[in-house]
Amino acid sequence: MKNTIKLVVFFITLFAFLLLNQNFSNASTPVTDEESLNNAVSSADYGATITLQNDITVTKPIVIAKELIIDGNGHTITGSSEWTSTSGNQTMFTAQFSDAKLTLKNIKLKNGPKYGVQSYDGATVILDNVSITGFNYGGVLANGGNIEVRNLHLGYNGTGANNGIEIDKGASATNNPSLVMNGVLTSDSAENIVRPAENGHLTEFTVTNTPNTTNKVVITSDKVVLTDASDNVLSETTIPGQITANTDVKKVIVTLIANNKTNKITVDSGKTITEDFLKTHITLEENYLIDGFYTDANFSTKFNFNDPLNTDTTIYAKISKIETPAPEEQPETTVPEKDETPKTGVDNYLGLATLTLLISGIAIFSMKKMLNKD
């Protein structure tokens, strides 16, 4: 009996130790400056969370080779103008190799000589409520690694041209890069929000959109395209000819022109579209209607909605004004002029007096005649 009790106590103690140890290892480690951030990254257990307590300025890259969550708690990490490279790496945050999984959340990254964050050769970076701006090479680099966008805002990144998310594969990388859209992606610039690199090392990449994502990154015949929730094109970048883009659904771009206003929409390649679908992407002014869809600006050939779309297509909407018939003219009627002369009552009294005298005269004449007969 005693041995049974001891065994039970042992297992209860072991369970409590393991539970407390797990809670301790997953506890958030607060950091206040660059030194405490680097120390926390080095000493943190696998899967631990590091939480910023205030804004931080960093002077060199931060490299992560394990699973780690960095919660900015709404704060900003700014790259110093006095930057020290590490083995040629000048990116602010780098998750490297397949064991690395870095989640950045509730944080702003600002200013740096190259990229804000990169996933290198099999590593995964998850961006959740992250803002990145002011980096000379680009905001995000998928360098043979995996990027998952949950909530990302890109300011202007790059010199000369914007470079939001660059998809690339370094000469030493063995894995192909991938991009997963699982939320919202916004940008201050419509230029190169997602851009495949042209350095010759990148030969293929993969794009995936989860069912719940708001924005989508889709592939057309020769472009990588960012859309909004209604499939309107927000940004498009040409894919270099030697690169293969892997995706679940191929798209084509429909360029819809109505009253000199152009709207680009992505639709599934090989599918047909309907008039009602196009009408949802046109805003009409009052007293105007859609009078057909055509393949040319002169409205001479109607668009055939039975034909599947296999290539990018331009469609022209003919907009006509609703002509309201003029009201029928009514014959003129003559209205008697109103006597505007003020009525004083004198004319009425004069007529009454005349009538009274006439009646009185007749009465007197009649009475005299009757008396003469008597």
ZAMARGU-4260 file (C-alpha; in steps of 0.2 Angstrom, whole numbers, plus 5000, padded with zeros to 4 digits):
<rodrens>
0) 5000/5000/5000 | 5014/5012/5005 | 5023/5008/4988 | 5007/5012/4979 | 5005/5029/4988
5) 5023/5033/4985 | 5021/5029/4966 | 5006/5040/4965 | 5014/5054/4974 | 5029/5052/4962
10) 5019/5053/4946 | 5009/5068/4953 | 5025/5077/4957 | 5033/5073/4940 | 5017/5079/4931
15) 5017/5095/4941 | 5036/5098/4937 | 5033/5095/4918 | 5018/5106/4918 | 5027/5120/4927
20) 5042/5118/4916 | 5032/5119/4900 | 5024/5135/4907 | 5041/5142/4911 | 5048/5138/4895
25) 5034/5145/4885 | 5033/5161/4896 | 5037/5177/4888 | 5054/5185/4890 | 5053/5204/4891
30) 5067/5214/4882 | 5071/5233/4883 | 5086/5235/4871 | 5097/5227/4858 | 5108/5218/4870
35) 5093/5210/4880 | 5085/5206/4863 | 5100/5197/4857 | 5103/5188/4873 | 5084/5182/4873
40) 5086/5176/4856 | 5101/5166/4860 | 5095/5158/4876 | 5076/5156/4872 | 5069/5138/4872
45) 5062/5131/4856 | 5045/5139/4853 | 5047/5153/4866 | 5040/5171/4865 | 5050/5186/4867
50) 5041/5202/4870 | 5047/5220/4867 | 5044/5233/4882 | 5048/5248/4871 | 5055/5254/4855
55) 5073/5247/4851 | 5087/5252/4839 | 5098/5238/4832 | 5115/5239/4824 | 5117/5222/4817
60) 5107/5207/4810 | 5097/5196/4821 | 5099/5177/4815 | 5086/5164/4821 | 5089/5145/4819
65) 5075/5139/4830 | 5056/5141/4832 | 5053/5158/4840 | 5040/5171/4842 | 5044/5189/4844
70) 5030/5200/4850 | 5033/5218/4847 | 5019/5223/4858 | 5016/5238/4846 | 5034/5244/4847
75) 5046/5248/4833 | 5063/5241/4829 | 5074/5253/4819 | 5090/5250/4810 | 5104/5261/4816
80) 5114/5271/4803 | 5130/5263/4810 | 5126/5245/4804 | 5138/5230/4806 | 5136/5216/4794
85) 5137/5198/4799 | 5145/5186/4786 | 5139/5198/4772 | 5121/5197/4779 | 5113/5214/4782
90) 5095/5210/4784 | 5087/5215/4801 | 5079/5198/4805 | 5084/5181/4796 | 5077/5164/4799
95) 5089/5151/4792 | 5087/5133/4788 | 5073/5121/4790 | 5072/5120/4809 | 5069/5139/4810
100) 5052/5146/4811 | 5051/5164/4816 | 5034/5173/4820 | 5034/5192/4820 | 5019/5199/4827
105) 5012/5217/4833 | 5028/5225/4827 | 5035/5238/4816 | 5052/5236/4807 | 5060/5252/4800
110) 5075/5257/4790 | 5090/5245/4786 | 5103/5243/4772 | 5095/5228/4764 | 5079/5218/4769
115) 5068/5219/4784 | 5066/5201/4786 | 5071/5185/4776 | 5067/5166/4777 | 5083/5157/4770
120) 5084/5140/4763 | 5069/5130/4771 | 5065/5142/4785 | 5048/5149/4788 | 5043/5167/4793
125) 5026/5171/4798 | 5021/5190/4798 | 5006/5194/4809 | 5001/5212/4811 | 5018/5218/4805
130) 5023/5234/4796 | 5040/5236/4786 | 5046/5251/4778 | 5062/5260/4774 | 5074/5246/4769
135) 5085/5249/4754 | 5084/5232/4746 | 5066/5227/4750 | 5054/5223/4764 | 5053/5204/4764
140) 5065/5191/4756 | 5059/5173/4753 | 5077/5167/4749 | 5074/5149/4747 | 5062/5149/4762
145) 5044/5151/4766 | 5034/5167/4769 | 5016/5167/4777 | 5007/5183/4777 | 4993/5185/4790
150) 4993/5203/4792 | 5007/5214/4783 | 5008/5232/4778 | 5022/5237/4767 | 5028/5255/4766
155) 5040/5260/4753 | 5055/5249/4752 | 5069/5248/4739 | 5080/5262/4731 | 5074/5268/4714
160) 5059/5256/4713 | 5048/5248/4726 | 5052/5230/4731 | 5039/5224/4744 | 5041/5205/4744
165) 5055/5198/4734 | 5054/5179/4729 | 5072/5173/4726 | 5084/5159/4729 | 5102/5162/4733
170) 5116/5153/4725 | 5119/5142/4740 | 5101/5139/4744 | 5095/5121/4741 | 5076/5124/4743
175) 5064/5133/4732 | 5054/5148/4740 | 5036/5149/4743 | 5023/5162/4748 | 5007/5158/4758
180) 4993/5171/4759 | 4983/5169/4774 | 4976/5186/4778 | 4978/5204/4773 | 4992/5212/4763
185) 4992/5231/4760 | 5005/5242/4753 | 5009/5261/4751 | 5014/5258/4733 | 5006/5247/4719
190) 5023/5244/4711 | 5031/5227/4714 | 5022/5222/4729 | 5027/5204/4725 | 5042/5202/4714
195) 5051/5187/4707 | 5070/5190/4706 | 5079/5190/4690 | 5096/5184/4696 | 5096/5168/4687
200) 5096/5156/4703 | 5077/5156/4705 | 5070/5143/4693 | 5053/5140/4702 | 5042/5145/4717
205) 5025/5141/4724 | 5011/5152/4729 | 4996/5146/4740 | 4980/5155/4745 | 4971/5149/4761
210) 4952/5148/4760 | 4951/5162/4773 | 4963/5174/4765 | 4957/5192/4761 | 4970/5196/4748
215) 4976/5184/4735 | 4992/5182/4726 | 4988/5173/4710 | 4998/5168/4694 | 4993/5172/4676
220) 5002/5167/4661 | 5017/5178/4664 | 5013/5188/4679 | 5012/5187/4698 | 4996/5197/4704
225) 4990/5204/4720 | 4971/5206/4721 | 4959/5212/4734 | 4944/5202/4741 | 4934/5206/4725
230) 4948/5199/4714 | 4952/5217/4708 | 4970/5218/4703 | 4980/5229/4715 | 4998/5225/4708
235) 5005/5215/4694 | 5023/5210/4691 | 5030/5201/4676 | 5038/5184/4679 | 5055/5181/4671
240) 5053/5168/4657 | 5065/5155/4664 | 5055/5154/4681 | 5040/5142/4684 | 5027/5148/4696
245) 5017/5133/4704 | 5000/5137/4710 | 4983/5128/4713 | 4973/5139/4701 | 4979/5148/4686
250) 4971/5165/4682 | 4969/5177/4668 | 4966/5195/4669 | 4950/5203/4662 | 4953/5222/4658
255) 4936/5230/4659 | 4934/5247/4651 | 4919/5257/4654 | 4917/5276/4650 | 4936/5277/4649
260) 4938/5270/4666 | 4948/5254/4667 | 4947/5240/4680 | 4957/5224/4680 | 4949/5208/4687
265) 4957/5190/4689 | 4946/5175/4684 | 4950/5157/4683 | 4958/5152/4667 | 4947/5141/4656
270) 4931/5147/4664 | 4917/5157/4656 | 4911/5173/4664 | 4893/5181/4664 | 4886/5199/4661
275) 4881/5200/4679 | 4898/5197/4685 | 4905/5211/4674 | 4891/5222/4680 | 4896/5220/4698
280) 4913/5229/4693 | 4905/5244/4685 | 4898/5259/4694 | 4885/5269/4684 | 4880/5287/4685
285) 4862/5291/4687 | 4852/5290/4671 | 4865/5278/4662 | 4864/5260/4658 | 4875/5246/4651
290) 4870/5243/4633 | 4881/5228/4630 | 4899/5221/4631 | 4911/5221/4616 | 4928/5216/4611
295) 4933/5232/4603 | 4932/5251/4607 | 4920/5254/4592 | 4907/5242/4599 | 4906/5233/4583
300) 4908/5215/4589 | 4899/5209/4604 | 4909/5199/4617 | 4904/5180/4617 | 4900/5175/4635
305) 4900/5156/4630 | 4919/5156/4626 | 4930/5151/4640 | 4944/5163/4644 | 4962/5156/4641
310) 4972/5172/4639 | 4971/5189/4646 | 4956/5198/4638 | 4950/5216/4636 | 4931/5219/4636
315) 4923/5236/4632 | 4906/5240/4641 | 4895/5251/4630 | 4887/5264/4642 | 4871/5273/4636
320) 4861/5288/4643 | 4843/5285/4647 | 4834/5297/4636 | 4819/5305/4645 | 4805/5310/4634
325) 4801/5329/4634 | 4783/5333/4642 | 4769/5336/4629 | 4765/5354/4626 | 4748/5359/4633
330) 4736/5371/4623 | 4736/5389/4630 | 4721/5394/4639 | 4715/5412/4641 | 4712/5417/4659
335) 4701/5433/4661 | 4710/5447/4668 | 4707/5450/4686 | 4699/5467/4691 | 4712/5474/4703
340) 4701/5490/4706 | 4698/5491/4725 | 4680/5489/4730 | 4673/5503/4741 | 4654/5498/4741
345) 4648/5515/4733 | 4643/5507/4717 | 4632/5494/4726 | 4623/5507/4737 | 4620/5518/4721
350) 4611/5503/4712 | 4601/5499/4728 | 4595/5517/4729 | 4590/5518/4711 | 4580/5501/4713
355) 4571/5508/4728 | 4566/5524/4719 | 4559/5514/4704 | 4549/5502/4715 | 4543/5517/4725
360) 4537/5526/4709 | 4528/5511/4703 | 4519/5509/4719 | 4514/5528/4720 | 4507/5527/4702
365) 4497/5511/4706 | 4489/5519/4721 | 4484/5535/4712 | 4476/5524/4698 | 4466/5514/4711
370) 4460/5530/4719 | 4454/5538/4703 | 4443/5522/4700 | 4435/5525/4716
</rodrens>
